[in-house]
């Protein structure tokens, strides 16, 4: 009767909300994967630059690159942790 109809409506609404939540999480995971990939590429580029002995002749440039590398490593670590958390949430 009416109680069954109401329960079905509530269940349908709950499923719809869950689907929205999953889509939102999937989008976040994709964005974080893209960000992590970009950060990893920048990290690789920076590490190649830091491996160049000529960099050490320019102290200001060397300092800027090492600072950027430290900041990048921190950002990469945080982004990866966020990705892991969202991925785990998605798997629940």
C-alpha positions in Angstrom: 0.0 0.0 0.0 1.0 3.5 0.8 3.7 2.5 3.2 5.4 0.2 0.6 5.2 3.0 -2.0 6.8 5.5 0.4 9.5 3.0 1.3 10.2 2.3 -2.4 10.5 6.1 -3.0 12.8 6.5 -0.1 15.0 3.6 -1.3 15.1 5.0 -4.8 16.1 8.4 -3.5 18.8 6.8 -1.3 20.2 4.9 -4.4 20.2 8.1 -6.4 22.1 9.9 -3.7 24.6 7.0 -3.5 25.1 7.2 -7.3 25.7 10.9 -7.1 28.2 10.4 -4.3 30.0 7.7 -6.3 30.2 9.9 -9.4 31.5 12.8 -7.4 34.2 10.5 -5.8 35.1 9.0 -9.2 35.6 12.5 -10.5 37.7 13.5 -7.5 39.8 10.4 -7.9 40.4 11.1 -11.6 41.4 14.7 -10.9 43.8 13.6 -8.2 45.3 11.0 -10.5 45.9 13.7 -13.1 47.4 16.0 -10.5 49.7 13.3 -9.1 50.9 12.4 -12.6 51.6 16.0 -13.4 53.5 16.5 -10.1 55.5 13.3 -10.7 56.5 14.5 -14.1 57.5 17.9 -12.7 59.5 16.1 -10.0 61.3 14.0 -12.6 62.1 17.1 -14.6 63.4 18.9 -11.5 65.5 15.9 -10.4 67.1 15.8 -13.9 67.9 19.5 -13.6 69.3 19.1 -10.0 71.6 16.3 -11.4 73.2 18.8 -13.7 76.6 19.9 -12.2 76.3 23.3 -13.9 73.3 24.1 -11.7 75.6 24.3 -8.7 77.5 27.2 -10.2 74.4 29.4 -10.0 73.6 29.5 -6.3 70.4 31.4 -6.6 69.0 29.1 -9.3 70.2 26.1 -7.3 68.4 27.4 -4.1 65.2 28.1 -6.1 65.2 24.6 -7.6 65.9 22.8 -4.3 63.1 24.8 -2.6 60.8 24.0 -5.4 61.7 20.3 -5.2 61.0 20.2 -1.5 57.6 22.0 -1.9 56.8 19.7 -4.8 57.6 16.5 -2.8 55.4 17.7 0.0 52.5 18.6 -2.4 52.9 15.2 -4.1 52.8 13.4 -0.8 49.6 15.2 0.3 48.0 14.7 -3.1 48.8 11.0 -3.1 47.4 10.6 0.4 44.2 12.4 -0.7 44.0 10.1 -3.7 44.5 7.0 -1.6 41.7 8.1 0.9 39.3 8.9 -1.9 40.1 5.7 -3.7 39.5 3.7 -0.5 36.2 5.6 0.1 35.2 4.7 -3.4 35.8 1.0 -2.8 33.6 1.0 0.3 
